[in-house]
Structure formats: structure tokens, C-alpha cells
Amino acid sequence: MKSAACFLLCILAFAFSLTAQPYVSKVWVADNGKGSYKNPILYADYSDPDVCRVGDDYYMTASSFSCMPGLPILHSKDLVSWQIIAHAVTGQPPLDVYANPRHGDGIWAPSVRFHNGEFYIFYGDPDYGIYMTKSKKAEGPWEPLVMVKEGKGLIDACPLWDDDGNVYLVHAYAGSRAGIKSILAVCRLSNDAAKAITEDVIVYDGHDVDETVEGPKFYKHNGYYYIFAPAGGVTQGWQLALRSKNPFGPYERKVVLAQGKTTVNGPHQGAWVDTKTGEDWFYHFQDLAAYGRVVHLQPMKWVNDWPVIGEDKDGDGCGEPVLTYKKPDVGATYPVATPQETDEFDGITAGLQWQWHSNPRPWWSYLNRGKKQLRLFSVPLPEDSNNLWSAGNLLLQKFPAPEFTVNTKLKLTPNKRWDGERVGLIVMGLDYGLLSLEKTTDGFVLSQHDCLQADKGNAERVNASVNLSEGQVFLRVKVEKNALCTFSYSLDGKKYDVLGQKFAAKPGKWIGAKVGLFCQRPKSTNDGGWVDVDYFRVEK
């Protein structure tokens, strides 16, 4: 009897070990497997990354702008392998304002910190002010957002809890809203970090040598207050370190990371984090156009109380980015993991990689766990819309690698009372391309469309079409170097035919291109049709 029980326990343990294995991408893994890693560690658009350490665990968040859920929370044990574990925001305030897409607005350059047993995230919305949310667990639940400092143009906020109990906040200004940029300001917060209690003090003016200084991160080290901040612009800039003996300055300035002779343009806007073994590391992004702002990890060391980031080959105190390097020593070895991409729709919820283009309505989607399918209900476009740029119900995820292929299987069940409902596979940005399966008066029609300068209100154009006998089809998009996309379809999931012409993906507003699904109907009524999606697979 004991042996049978032991055998059952072993079987259960083995089954659990299989289900507990972390997701590993088929298209980009930064861990080289021999004690080294390659950059980018995340070949995906985790713009403006910030990281904090809590014991043996590391947590990252990033800008999410108006895409929801927002403020992704990623977790790592070794600083190289990351997975998405939660989002801190499910609906962005004001809820009615963000009920429709507001491309490029919303959550800019957040910071994540752990203080006195709680996680804190601060971010600036350039149109409303600086918000904060907190949680005892990174997985959530996260408390409702609190307005810490109201004001137009306040962005890129980061707190600092000082040794004497005072709490400070540094932030930047968005010139498009505030009428000024290239300056950093510090104020004091209440003890609970929920409210600014002093006026801003400008602590750094970058107009002379550091135009567009922004994205500050606040630290204290060896008696100095440090503000790490990027300058010079997203694609061509550099990383600054400012230091002072007083949080309100005056601050000394030093450039500590720049592109140099490398291929890594604009290396900046990131986070300093240490390990329990005494190492220092720095995260930053690189802007790669359609692929978004991908994340790099750089070695860091302190020299004469200045950070030196990357490799300082000439000894001037300013490093250059590394493309490969030995993995951080975190005191242990952990399994390889990557952010989630493929979704079989067989879990309790859809994968955490998905985001909508606005605050979602709860009826937009339904996970049918019994059939292991995701159902998307058709949603009418706004009456004044000419294309999908204004559609909030685009269910999208980030490009995960320089080259990859997406396969999906779907079945459209249209409303029988009218024609014009359509579903499909889309690559979304300022320009977008798609495969669209539409119910027409002539039956089902599959078309390949593109829309150039969608943000300007241009209409879609049809490049090729084919009639189908039913509403079930397999769709594919292959993304090659330079984000060049080829769309194809299949009726049996085996033989695929290319449809239409190649499409060059473009970034969105402050974000990289995304790939995903949509389901639209042409008119507002009291009901519509739907599409059932069997899977969404990201492969080579």
C-alpha cells in the first residue's frame, strides 16, 4: 500500500514539474547556456525599463502608454531570464478618456521600488500628472492608483526613501505639454509617498549640453545622492550620472555610457541593480524602430564614486555597451526562461503577453476553457473611423525577435442579419498590414490589406483576395529581417499559400510594432458575431 502511495506521489510530482517549467521562446533566448548571455536580453518593446531587487528576486516594469493591461511586472532570478507575472494596472484613469485608443499617451517611464515590505510603482501621465500604486506582492493585487502630483507635462517619476525617513521624488517635464523640457526637478513626498508636500525644485538644467534630459532614476550610494538620467534623445542619446551631497543639489555631471564604436544606438534610460554577491548591473533600452525599445543588460562598477557602465576600454569613465558577457553571479543557477509568446488558450486566463489598445470592455473576449479556445466578439468601429487605428479591441503582443513566424487557427461565426463582419491577423503600427476574413454577400472572402499612415486617417487598400467556402482558416505571418512581413493562409494547416504583397512593419506611437488579432463589425447593434481562436503560436 505504501509503495502504491509513493508511486502516485512520484507521478503527481513529475506531472507538476512538467507544468511548472518556465516558458522558453523558440525565437529569442538571451542565455547562451555556457555561463554567458547576449544582448538584447529582451528582444521586445519593454520601453524605459526599471528594475529592483528583493532578496534573491528581481522585478522589472516598463512603459505601457495607453495599452492595457498596463505596467507589466516581469520577474527574474538571474537578471537574464525574465517572465511576465502580472500587470499593475488593468484600467487607466480617467477611465472614460482611455476607453478609446490614445496612442502615445498614458503611462510614461515608470519606476519600481520595494520599501518596508511593499512594492511601489510611480509613473507620469503627461496629460494629468504623477500616479502611484503599491502592493505587498509583485503578483498583486495592486492598489488603485493615487494621484501623487497633479500637473500637465509631469513625467518619468522616481521616488527615494532617505535614511532619515524623508521621501523624495524626481521627475522630468514633457515639452509637448509643459512647454519646457530638458530639466529635472525634485520635491518631497508625504511619509506614505502618496502626496507631494513641497513645490518642485529644479535640480538640473540640460539645455546647454544635455538637451532632452529625462527619465531620471533616484539612488543613494556611499553618502551621495545620484540621479541616473538619459539625454540626447531616444535614438542617439547617452546616459548621465548626476551626484550631490544634497537631494536638492547642486549636482555634478558625468556621461557614463554612450554608443562609442558599437552598433548599440542611444544606450540609456534604465536601472541600476545590485546582486547579493556584490555585483552591479545596469539595464537600458535601444530603439530598433519597428521592433521597439529592446532591453540590454550591462556590467557596472563604481570608480571614485562614479558608476562606469559597460566596457570602459580607454579608461575615461564612460563605457560602451557589450553584446555578449558573462552572466551575473547571483549565487545560484536557475532555469532558462523568457517572456510568454505562444498561447494555446488552455489556461485559466489568456496569456499575460496580451494587451488591448485601450481600456477594454469585459465582453470583448471570452476564454472558453472547455474547448480550449479564445472567443473574440465583434466590436463596431467608431462612427468617424476610417481604419483600425481607432479600434481599441485589437488584441496584440510585442514583436519578440528579429525574425519569427506566427500561426493561428480561427473560425468566424458572423451575425446572420448583415454582412461586413470580419476577423483576422494583424501587424499593427503607424502603418499596418493584415489578413482579413470577411462575411460578404458572396460568402466568405479572405483578403490581404495594408494601411499606410493609418494615424493620418487613410483608408485600407486591398492587395489580393480569395473566396472561401467556410469561415474556418489557418493564418500565418512570417516576419523577416528589417521587419518585412509575408502573409499566407491554409485550409488544412499544412499547405500555405502567400496572399498579397510583402509589408514593411512600422512602429506605433512611442511603441514598437505589434502582432495579434481583431474582430470587427460594421455597425452598432445590440449584438454581433464572433471568432473562435484555437491557438496563437510564435515559432521560427
MARFINU-786967 format. One line per field, with one value per residue (C-alpha): residue number from 1; residue in one letter; x, y, z. Coordinates in steps of 0.001 Angstrom, whole numbers, always signed. Layout:
N
num: (NUM_...)
residu: (a_...)
c1: (X_...)
c2: (Y_...)
c3: (Z_...)
***
This chain:
540
num: (1_2_3_4_5_6_7_8_9_10_11_12_13_14_15_16_17_18_19_20_21_22_23_24_25_26_27_28_29_30_31_32_33_34_35_36_37_38_39_40_41_42_43_44_45_46_47_48_49_50_51_52_53_54_55_56_57_58_59_60_61_62_63_64_65_66_67_68_69_70_71_72_73_74_75_76_77_78_79_80_81_82_83_84_85_86_87_88_89_90_91_92_93_94_95_96_97_98_99_100_101_102_103_104_105_106_107_108_109_110_111_112_113_114_115_116_117_118_119_120_121_122_123_124_125_126_127_128_129_130_131_132_133_134_135_136_137_138_139_140_141_142_143_144_145_146_147_148_149_150_151_152_153_154_155_156_157_158_159_160_161_162_163_164_165_166_167_168_169_170_171_172_173_174_175_176_177_178_179_180_181_182_183_184_185_186_187_188_189_190_191_192_193_194_195_196_197_198_199_200_201_202_203_204_205_206_207_208_209_210_211_212_213_214_215_216_217_218_219_220_221_222_223_224_225_226_227_228_229_230_231_232_233_234_235_236_237_238_239_240_241_242_243_244_245_246_247_248_249_250_251_252_253_254_255_256_257_258_259_260_261_262_263_264_265_266_267_268_269_270_271_272_273_274_275_276_277_278_279_280_281_282_283_284_285_286_287_288_289_290_291_292_293_294_295_296_297_298_299_300_301_302_303_304_305_306_307_308_309_310_311_312_313_314_315_316_317_318_319_320_321_322_323_324_325_326_327_328_329_330_331_332_333_334_335_336_337_338_339_340_341_342_343_344_345_346_347_348_349_350_351_352_353_354_355_356_357_358_359_360_361_362_363_364_365_366_367_368_369_370_371_372_373_374_375_376_377_378_379_380_381_382_383_384_385_386_387_388_389_390_391_392_393_394_395_396_397_398_399_400_401_402_403_404_405_406_407_408_409_410_411_412_413_414_415_416_417_418_419_420_421_422_423_424_425_426_427_428_429_430_431_432_433_434_435_436_437_438_439_440_441_442_443_444_445_446_447_448_449_450_451_452_453_454_455_456_457_458_459_460_461_462_463_464_465_466_467_468_469_470_471_472_473_474_475_476_477_478_479_480_481_482_483_484_485_486_487_488_489_490_491_492_493_494_495_496_497_498_499_500_501_502_503_504_505_506_507_508_509_510_511_512_513_514_515_516_517_518_519_520_521_522_523_524_525_526_527_528_529_530_531_532_533_534_535_536_537_538_539_540)
residu: (m_k_s_a_a_c_f_l_l_c_i_l_a_f_a_f_s_l_t_a_q_p_y_v_s_k_v_w_v_a_d_n_g_k_g_s_y_k_n_p_i_l_y_a_d_y_s_d_p_d_v_c_r_v_g_d_d_y_y_m_t_a_s_s_f_s_c_m_p_g_l_p_i_l_h_s_k_d_l_v_s_w_q_i_i_a_h_a_v_t_g_q_p_p_l_d_v_y_a_n_p_r_h_g_d_g_i_w_a_p_s_v_r_f_h_n_g_e_f_y_i_f_y_g_d_p_d_y_g_i_y_m_t_k_s_k_k_a_e_g_p_w_e_p_l_v_m_v_k_e_g_k_g_l_i_d_a_c_p_l_w_d_d_d_g_n_v_y_l_v_h_a_y_a_g_s_r_a_g_i_k_s_i_l_a_v_c_r_l_s_n_d_a_a_k_a_i_t_e_d_v_i_v_y_d_g_h_d_v_d_e_t_v_e_g_p_k_f_y_k_h_n_g_y_y_y_i_f_a_p_a_g_g_v_t_q_g_w_q_l_a_l_r_s_k_n_p_f_g_p_y_e_r_k_v_v_l_a_q_g_k_t_t_v_n_g_p_h_q_g_a_w_v_d_t_k_t_g_e_d_w_f_y_h_f_q_d_l_a_a_y_g_r_v_v_h_l_q_p_m_k_w_v_n_d_w_p_v_i_g_e_d_k_d_g_d_g_c_g_e_p_v_l_t_y_k_k_p_d_v_g_a_t_y_p_v_a_t_p_q_e_t_d_e_f_d_g_i_t_a_g_l_q_w_q_w_h_s_n_p_r_p_w_w_s_y_l_n_r_g_k_k_q_l_r_l_f_s_v_p_l_p_e_d_s_n_n_l_w_s_a_g_n_l_l_l_q_k_f_p_a_p_e_f_t_v_n_t_k_l_k_l_t_p_n_k_r_w_d_g_e_r_v_g_l_i_v_m_g_l_d_y_g_l_l_s_l_e_k_t_t_d_g_f_v_l_s_q_h_d_c_l_q_a_d_k_g_n_a_e_r_v_n_a_s_v_n_l_s_e_g_q_v_f_l_r_v_k_v_e_k_n_a_l_c_t_f_s_y_s_l_d_g_k_k_y_d_v_l_g_q_k_f_a_a_k_p_g_k_w_i_g_a_k_v_g_l_f_c_q_r_p_k_s_t_n_d_g_g_w_v_d_v_d_y_f_r_v_e_k)
c1: (+0_+2858_+4639_+1468_+1064_+4700_+4308_+1252_+3104_+6007_+3651_+1977_+5326_+6522_+3334_+3695_+7315_+6238_+3552_+5837_+8532_+9055_+8206_+11176_+10946_+11612_+12826_+14995_+16846_+19458_+21073_+23872_+23961_+27699_+27778_+27286_+24427_+23782_+22089_+19337_+18257_+14678_+14283_+10928_+9496_+9858_+10456_+12046_+12763_+13208_+14304_+14546_+15899_+14072_+16296_+17073_+14384_+14375_+11362_+11014_+8373_+8239_+6225_+2920_+1446_-2273_-2113_-3994_-3412_-545_+2606_+3825_+5571_+8381_+10321_+13821_+16158_+19361_+18906_+18937_+15852_+12570_+8886_+5712_+3934_+1352_+238_-200_-2939_-5993_-7741_-6123_-7645_-9558_-11397_-13689_-10794_-8817_-11894_-10672_-7113_-4872_-1709_+1455_-354_-750_+1982_+5439_+8707_+7645_+9861_+9521_+10798_+10429_+10205_+9155_+7539_+5691_+6256_+5701_+5347_+5342_+4734_+3838_+885_+1879_-1694_-2680_+214_+2158_+426_+1427_+240_+1548_+1210_+2568_+3174_+4529_+1872_-758_-3368_-2136_-3962_-5949_-3848_-3284_-2567_+682_+1270_-1220_+32_+287_+3650_+4956_+6611_+9219_+8825_+11045_+10995_+13823_+13378_+16209_+17964_+16309_+12784_+12231_+10790_+11798_+10576_+12474_+10724_+11116_+8952_+7341_+7855_+4776_+2573_+4554_+6077_+9561_+11791_+15427_+15124_+14811_+13010_+12852_+10149_+9369_+6573_+4473_+5709_+3326_+4657_+1098_+1299_+3784_+4174_+6629_+6978_+9382_+12999_+14813_+17999_+19406_+19153_+20309_+19743_+23433_+24944_+22224_+19178_+16149_+17418_+14569_+13779_+15549_+16126_+16949_+19515_+21728_+25174_+28149_+26810_+25936_+22537_+22560_+20227_+20756_+19218_+19332_+19895_+20275_+17150_+15891_+17813_+21116_+21455_+23738_+23457_+24239_+25009_+24466_+25665_+25333_+25561_+22074_+18935_+18209_+21714_+23909_+24714_+27924_+27580_+29282_+28496_+28828_+27546_+27499_+27350_+31016_+32174_+29385_+26193_+24016_+22455_+21127_+22023_+20222_+17110_+17349_+18070_+20966_+20566_+22966_+23272_+23686_+27188_+28218_+27992_+26408_+24439_+22554_+19511_+18839_+16997_+17972_+15497_+15129_+12248_+9579_+10974_+10557_+12871_+14594_+16316_+20056_+21966_+25365_+28018_+28610_+31208_+31874_+35077_+35769_+32085_+31007_+29246_+31011_+28608_+29541_+33177_+35447_+38203_+40004_+39632_+37847_+34987_+32438_+31669_+30369_+27638_+28577_+26841_+27919_+29211_+29471_+26212_+25714_+26810_+23633_+24892_+22919_+21882_+18325_+16410_+16278_+13047_+11657_+8541_+5479_+4617_+2698_-796_-2776_-5681_-5785_-5051_-7227_-6794_-5285_-1530_-96_+1632_-1630_-2686_-5614_-5200_-7375_-9180_-11061_-14724_-15255_-17308_-14662_-13293_-14209_-11836_-13755_-11765_-13938_-12997_-9563_-10403_-10390_-13581_-13434_-16776_-17104_-16895_-18140_-15624_-16248_-18584_-15977_-13268_-11718_-9396_-8313_-6108_-9094_-10071_-9480_-10257_-7048_-5598_-1862_+1553_+5076_+7435_+9687_+12697_+14256_+12766_+9767_+6562_+3053_+493_-3123_-6322_-9670_-13313_-15644_-19307_-20917_-24228_-26736_-28592_-25955_-22663_-19356_-18172_-14515_-11693_-8028_-4332_-2774_+667_-71_+1827_+1653_+1279_-443_-907_-3362_-5185_-8927_-11643_-14932_-18533_-19875_-22932_-20829_-19817_-16510_-13672_-10080_-8077_-4643_-4800_-2419_-2983_-226_-115_-3075_-2625_-3465_-6845_-6002_-8193_-7059_-6243_-6824_-3800_-5314_-8426_-9644_-13118_-13500_-16298_-16384_-15391_-12550_-8970_-5348_-3450_+264_+2613_+6348_+8471_+11969_+14898_+14036_+10511_+9440_+6189_+4733_+1130_-170_-3140_-4094_-7301_-5793_-2959_-353_-121_+125_-348_+1067_-1595_-970_+2332_+5116_+4514_+7193_+6144_+6404_+6479_+3435_+3395_+6314_+5918_+7182_+5028_+2711_+1118_-2224_-5929_-9021_-12774_-14855_-18389_-19531_-22413_-23541_-26377_-27462_-25335_-22888_-20859_-17613_-14434_-13072_-9278_-7665_-4101_-1582_+1894_+5158_+7800_+10851)
c2: (+0_+2360_+1619_+2402_+5697_+6586_+5734_+8008_+10843_+10444_+10587_+13725_+15340_+14565_+15975_+19118_+19522_+19399_+22034_+24210_+24521_+28135_+29252_+29311_+31151_+29408_+32642_+34545_+33324_+35613_+32926_+31381_+28296_+28447_+30986_+33952_+35969_+38076_+41419_+42337_+40216_+41079_+41497_+43124_+46551_+46935_+50641_+52631_+49573_+49879_+47078_+46481_+43593_+41975_+39322_+36787_+38075_+40837_+42712_+44849_+47201_+49310_+51940_+50720_+54039_+53512_+49725_+47716_+45935_+48270_+48402_+44859_+43122_+40794_+38528_+37091_+35111_+35693_+39112_+37441_+35195_+37074_+36143_+38218_+37582_+40367_+43847_+46603_+48462_+46963_+50228_+53608_+56750_+58742_+55591_+57331_+59161_+55961_+53989_+54751_+54482_+57422_+56401_+57568_+58898_+57290_+55538_+57023_+55752_+54124_+53262_+50251_+50174_+47947_+49695_+48483_+45288_+46850_+47348_+50837_+51915_+55584_+56925_+60159_+60624_+63692_+64963_+64518_+64097_+61587_+58443_+55758_+52237_+49746_+46095_+43701_+41162_+41788_+39425_+41735_+42734_+46277_+49092_+51681_+54431_+57548_+60977_+61997_+65243_+66771_+68742_+68775_+67678_+65902_+62647_+59991_+59898_+58027_+58080_+57835_+56873_+58545_+57267_+59959_+58940_+61690_+60676_+62488_+62364_+63267_+63791_+65327_+67540_+66772_+69755_+68878_+69527_+71630_+73984_+73152_+70101_+69200_+69919_+67667_+68571_+67187_+67561_+65942_+63441_+62612_+59755_+57352_+58528_+59294_+63083_+65776_+68135_+70692_+72605_+71420_+72495_+72355_+70417_+70059_+72096_+70162_+72811_+73600_+70115_+67546_+68513_+66288_+65066_+62951_+59527_+60107_+57366_+58328_+56443_+56942_+55351_+55935_+59232_+60677_+61219_+60028_+60771_+58455_+60090_+59761_+62725_+63496_+61762_+58210_+57121_+58998_+59770_+58890_+58024_+60588_+60197_+63223_+63273_+65543_+65502_+67038_+65739_+69278_+69736_+71193_+68142_+67217_+65688_+62823_+60819_+57170_+55232_+56046_+54228_+54754_+52447_+49896_+49257_+49962_+53356_+55573_+53324_+54892_+55135_+52284_+50958_+50224_+46996_+45027_+41366_+39721_+38727_+42377_+42882_+45902_+45868_+48341_+47925_+50210_+50187_+50510_+51889_+49489_+51158_+48531_+46185_+48842_+49703_+46440_+45797_+45403_+44391_+45991_+45296_+48224_+49164_+52089_+54058_+57099_+57194_+57350_+54492_+53110_+51181_+48687_+48284_+51296_+50393_+53756_+54333_+57693_+56623_+56335_+52799_+51288_+48613_+44930_+42481_+39340_+38995_+36600_+36111_+37868_+35972_+35714_+32889_+30107_+28708_+28920_+27532_+29498_+31461_+34075_+36263_+34379_+34449_+31365_+30908_+27660_+29253_+26282_+28106_+29821_+33103_+34213_+34767_+37782_+38903_+40208_+43854_+45790_+49176_+50928_+50259_+47055_+46220_+42931_+41487_+41853_+38363_+35074_+32213_+29002_+26643_+23670_+23941_+25497_+28418_+32187_+33811_+37413_+39128_+41568_+45220_+48148_+50729_+54329_+56017_+58539_+55923_+55131_+52320_+50216_+52950_+53961_+50384_+49639_+45919_+44949_+42091_+42394_+41368_+42661_+41566_+39034_+38670_+39983_+37031_+34885_+33333_+33494_+30776_+30865_+28965_+30711_+30290_+33210_+32883_+36051_+37560_+36338_+39639_+41555_+41289_+43015_+41401_+40476_+38954_+38460_+38512_+41972_+43589_+46984_+50270_+53704_+51580_+48229_+45066_+42230_+39156_+39737_+37075_+38815_+37647_+39295_+38913_+36474_+34377_+34361_+36384_+36343_+39454_+40868_+44573_+47298_+50787_+53359_+56249_+54875_+57576_+60161_+58546_+56876_+54028_+50443_+49081_+45516_+43873_+40449_+38400_+34832_+33344_+30664_+28154_+28404_+30660_+28500_+29184_+28949_+32249_+32955_+35919_+35490_+38384_+38573_+40950_+44641_+43713_+42617_+40639_+37992_+36858_+33427_+31148_+27485_+25479_+22366_+23720_+22057_+23739_+27531_+29977_+33507_+36176_+39783_+41586_+41975_+44534_+46545_+46853_+50279_+51274_+52763_+55982_+55530_+51740_+49016_+47178_+44560_+41401_+39916_+39527_+41608_+41072_+43958_+44619_+47491_+48825_+49364_+46993_+45055_+42035_+40664_+37657_+36240_+34371_+31316_+31114_+27728_+28936_+31670_+30187_+32085_+29955_+30203)
c3: (+0_+890_-2360_-4340_-2490_-3112_-6768_-7019_-5304_-7707_-10686_-9323_-8612_-12121_-13625_-11538_-12593_-16229_-15786_-13673_-16334_-17396_-20902_-23290_-26595_-29884_-31470_-28955_-25846_-24302_-22162_-24234_-22000_-21222_-18449_-20768_-22226_-25300_-25717_-26080_-23134_-24131_-27887_-27295_-26647_-22872_-23157_-20303_-18123_-14373_-12046_-8310_-6239_-3313_-1734_-4457_-6794_-9398_-10705_-13819_-15124_-18279_-20113_-21492_-22720_-23478_-23933_-21315_-19039_-18267_-16179_-16879_-13980_-15024_-12660_-12829_-10590_-12571_-14294_-17741_-17838_-17399_-17402_-17129_-13827_-13627_-14582_-12021_-13919_-15632_-16471_-16930_-15431_-16401_-17447_-19918_-21577_-22118_-23209_-26733_-28043_-27174_-28963_-27227_-24166_-20762_-18803_-19387_-17879_-14582_-11629_-9329_-5756_-2689_+678_+4105_+2803_-125_-3847_-5225_-8843_-9859_-13352_-15076_-17398_-19447_-19562_-15911_-13500_-11464_-10215_-7704_-6945_-4413_-3416_-838_-3614_-7082_-8449_-6960_-6225_-6773_-5024_-7010_-8496_-6397_-7862_-6165_-8017_-10418_-13387_-17148_-18518_-15390_-16462_-15633_-11844_-9371_-5528_-2993_+663_+2566_+5677_+7855_+6811_+4259_+889_-2287_-5861_-9031_-12343_-15789_-17980_-21346_-23609_-25659_-22622_-20170_-22719_-21448_-21385_-20630_-16901_-13844_-10631_-7073_-4434_-1089_-602_+2440_+4615_+2890_-505_-1602_-1976_-2915_+60_-1338_-4574_-7240_-7142_-10468_-9763_-13271_-16461_-19505_-22165_-22607_-23037_-22275_-24292_-23698_-20347_-18933_-17449_-14099_-11520_-7905_-5770_-2731_-2536_-274_+1027_-2397_-3970_-7576_-10432_-13384_-16461_-20259_-22527_-26203_-27483_-27846_-30926_-30469_-26769_-23868_-20177_-17469_-13805_-11577_-7958_-4959_-1179_-1026_-2764_-3996_-5402_-6722_-8860_-10621_-14082_-15907_-19048_-18007_-21043_-24757_-28077_-28855_-31633_-31055_-33016_-29964_-30632_-27858_-24904_-21950_-19762_-17350_-13912_-11600_-9626_-7430_-6514_-3134_-4223_-4572_-8343_-10025_-13276_-15422_-17684_-20621_-23917_-27559_-30068_-33015_-34875_-35669_-33010_-30353_-27488_-26682_-23337_-22752_-19624_-18948_-16326_-13995_-11399_-9096_-9657_-7443_-6530_-10174_-11975_-15041_-17278_-19980_-21035_-20476_-22922_-22828_-19084_-19361_-17076_-19904_-21020_-24245_-24449_-24540_-26874_-25014_-21458_-18573_-16719_-13392_-10298_-8261_-6071_-7758_-11146_-12441_-15447_-18677_-19103_-21488_-21636_-22807_-26538_-27767_-26343_-26676_-24754_-22401_-19146_-16572_-18422_-21692_-21617_-19823_-23026_-24479_-24390_-25803_-27482_-24891_-21626_-22514_-22060_-20220_-23085_-25770_-25152_-23508_-22724_-23409_-21200_-22111_-25785_-25165_-27382_-27141_-28386_-29551_-30030_-32918_-31900_-34006_-35123_-34008_-36468_-37589_-38080_-41431_-40306_-37324_-35781_-33643_-32689_-29033_-29292_-31087_-29028_-29562_-28279_-28833_-31583_-29779_-32081_-35303_-37204_-36281_-37599_-36154_-36886_-35788_-36489_-36318_-37209_-37878_-36904_-38280_-37336_-39923_-40152_-42141_-43961_-43291_-40063_-40272_-38239_-38838_-38112_-37949_-37710_-36167_-36202_-37823_-40950_-40579_-42602_-42113_-43321_-43066_-43259_-44035_-44454_-47614_-49821_-51882_-48867_-47041_-48549_-47307_-48184_-47541_-46728_-45723_-44441_-44822_-42360_-40508_-37878_-40561_-41207_-44503_-45709_-46100_-49519_-50663_-52294_-53007_-52194_-52416_-51868_-49192_-48794_-44989_-42108_-40810_-41909_-40815_-40986_-40908_-40946_-41343_-40079_-41538_-41047_-41180_-40031_-43515_-43261_-45578_-45064_-46054_-45407_-45413_-45473_-43882_-41703_-43906_-47303_-47102_-49950_-49881_-50260_-51256_-51059_-48538_-45828_-44008_-40371_-38746_-35088_-33431_-31392_-28948_-29189_-31498_-33989_-32525_-33852_-32915_-33596_-34239_-34690_-36059_-37240_-39450_-37355_-33777_-32900_-29849_-30800_-33308_-34369_-33049_-33845_-32044_-31955_-31310_-30771_-31448_-31935_-32190_-33909_-36143)
***
